[in-house]
Amino acid sequence: METKESDYLIYNIPGLVEINQEQIDRNKKEIMKAFKECPTSIVIFVWAQIGGRAQDDDVIAFNALNDAYKFPVESLMFIVNNIPPNRPQQYEGKFLAVLNDTIKSFDVTTVDTIFIDAVDPTNSAQMQNTRAKLMKYIAVHPAHKQNKQHDIVLQLDELKQMRNILKQQQQQAEQDRARLEMQIAKMTKEHNRSQAEANERFQKISEECKSMQQRAQAKSANEYKNPFKAFLGFGRQYG
């Protein structure tokens, strides 16, 4: 992917959870191969959602990947894909609050999570706006080295038990309704604030890049307009 500021090499890594162990093992190899080829990277984990909740298999996959790589939070992004444009005001806050209760040993932050509306792929304006929104978040995340702690561990015969544990966690969270509502309100407020901050950071980065480009162009133009100066530089280089 090429932008005005940077070029990005994108690895479209497959999902992890499959219907048989052979496919799971194949996906493990593809994922570890991608990190070996490009260890310094930004990790983008895409969440599918049903009714405003992350799918259980996505949670299982992320837990397995994060356990193997311990992703640096500065270089990790979450994308929640295909969400309804006309949604309740606390939709994002609820998704994040529930997700925080199901991901182990990891705090989901609003500044690293972007929600993408469902778009018509034939609508070029919608697609362009979605790409621009995505690039705003990518631009403020630095790449870090992703160090593998151990191979990815996921066995087909353990999936049923993992799914049951997740359902129990979700039920327990819903039973404590007062706590959940407080968490949803908190995450909604944080999400709204982080969106504004992300826009400000992206605007600052864009202005800095534009200023650098203008200085570089001015320098190049001056050197071209003054061939004697350019020649002196050439002469000094060769003594």
N, C-alpha and C positions, 0 to 999 in steps of 0.2 A: 504494500500500500504506500502510495506517495502522497505527501502533503506539501504545503508551502514551506513548512518548517523542517520536516524530517521524512526519512524513508523508513518503512517498517517491513520486516520480513515476517510473514504470518504463517504459523503452523496450525492447520486445522486438525487438531488432535481428536481421535474418536472418543466416544463415551467409554465408560469402564464396565458398567453392569450389562451383562448379556444373558441369554437364555441357556447357555451351556458353558462349561469350563474352558473348552478349547477357544471359544471366541473371547472370553475374559482374558485368558493368557495372551492371546494375540494382541489385544488392546493394551495390556500391560507393556508388552515389548515395544509397541509403537510409541507409547507415551514416554517410556524411558529413553528410547532412541532419540526422540525430539529434544529432550532435555540435554542429552549427551552432545548432540550436534549444536545446540544453541543454549548453553548453560546460563548465560547472562541474558535475562529476558524479563518481560512483564507477563504475568500469568493472568489470563482472563477466564474465569469460570462462569459458564452460562447456565442459568437456572431455568428450567421449565416450571410453569406453575399451573395449578388447577384450583380454581376458586380462590385465588390469592394465597395459596400455600405452596411451598416447595414440594416437589415430588420426593417420596421417600428414597427412591433409588439414587437421586441426585445427592441427597444428604450422605448416603452410604458411600458413594463414589468420592465426594469431597473429603470425607473423613479419612478414607484410605489413602488418597493422594497427599493430603496434608500431613498425615502421619509419616509417610515415606520421605517427604521433602521439607517439611517445616517451612512453608513458604514465608519469606519476609513480607510483613504486612504492607510495607511501602510499595512493593511491586506487585501487589495482588489486587485484582478488580473482580467484582461480581456484576454480572449482567442478568437482570430478570427480564426475560423475553416475552414478547407477544401478549402484553397486558391490555385490558380493555381501555380505550381512550376515555370513555365515560365511566368513571369508577368512583367509589366512595372516597371522601376526603382523607380518611385514615388508611387507605388501601396499602400504601407503601409502609407505613408504620406497623401495621399488623403483620405484614409479610416478614419484616425484619425482626419483630419481637418474637414471633413463633420460631423463626429460623435460629435465633440466638439460643432458644431452649433445646434445640436438637443437634446443633453442631458441637462436638466435644472439643474441649481445650482450645476454644477459639472465640473471640469476641467479634461479631459482625459490626462493622462501622458504616455509618451512612455516607461518609465521604468517599468510600471505596465502592459504593453500590450505585448502579445506574439502572433505571427502569425504562424499558423501551416499549412504546406503544405498538400495538398491532398495526401494521401498515399494508397497504395494497402494493404489491411488488411492481405493478404496472404504472403506479403513480410516481413519476420521477421526482416531483417536489417533495413528497413524503419521504422517499428514499434518501434524497439529498439532506433533508433536515435531520433524519435519523443518523446518518453518517457524521454530520457536523456535531451533533450532540455526543456521539460516541468519542469523537476525536478530542473534544473538550476534556473528557476524563482521562483518556490515554495520555494526553500531553502533559498532565501534571503528575504522572506516575513514573518515577525513574526505574530503569531496569536494574535488577540485582542478580547476583549469581545464585542459582537454585541448586543447593547442595543436597544430594541424595543421602539420606540417613540409612536407608535399607531399601530392598526391593519392595514394590507395591504388593501388599498382601490383601487378597480377596478370594474367597472360596465360595463356589456356588452353593454348597450344602450349608453354608452359614447365613445365606441371604434371608431365609424365612425367619430365623431367629432375630436378625438385625431389624427386619421390618416390624416385627412384633414389639421389639423394644422401643422403636420410634413411635409407634401408635400409643404405647403406654405413656411415654413422655408427653405426647400431645394431649392425651386425656387428663393427665395430672395437671398440666399447665392450664387447661380450660376449667378445671374444677376450682382452681384458685382465681376466680374471675376478677376480683378486685385488683390483684397483683398484675394480671394480664392487661387489664384496661389501663393501669398506670404505665405499664411498659409500652403499650401501643401509643399512648399520648406522648410519652418521652421520645420514642423513636420517630414519631411524626414530626415533632418540633425539630429534632436534630436533622432529619432528612431535609426539611425546608431550608434550614440554615446552611447545611452543607452544599445544597444546590446553588445558593447565592454565592457562597465562598468559592466554589469550583468555577463559576462564571467569572468571578473577579480574578482568580489565579490565571485562568486561560487568557483573559484579556490582557493581563500584564505580560504573560509569556509572548503573546502575539505581538504586542507593541515592542518588546525587546528584540524579537526576531526581525520585525520590520525595520527597526532602527539599525540593527547590524547589517541587514541587506542594503539599506540605503547608504551606509558608510562604505561598505565594500564596493558598491556600484560607483560612488563618488570617487573613491580612490582609483578604481580601474579607469574611469573616464579621465581623471587628471593625468594619469600616467600615459594614456593614449594621446591626449592633447599636447603633452610636452615630451616629444620623443627624445630631446636632449637629456632630460632627467632620466628617462628609461635607459638610455644608452650609458649614462654614468653608472647606473646601478649594474648594468651588464659588465661594464669595465671593471668595477670594484670586485665583482664576483670572481673574475679571472685574473686579478692582480695587475 
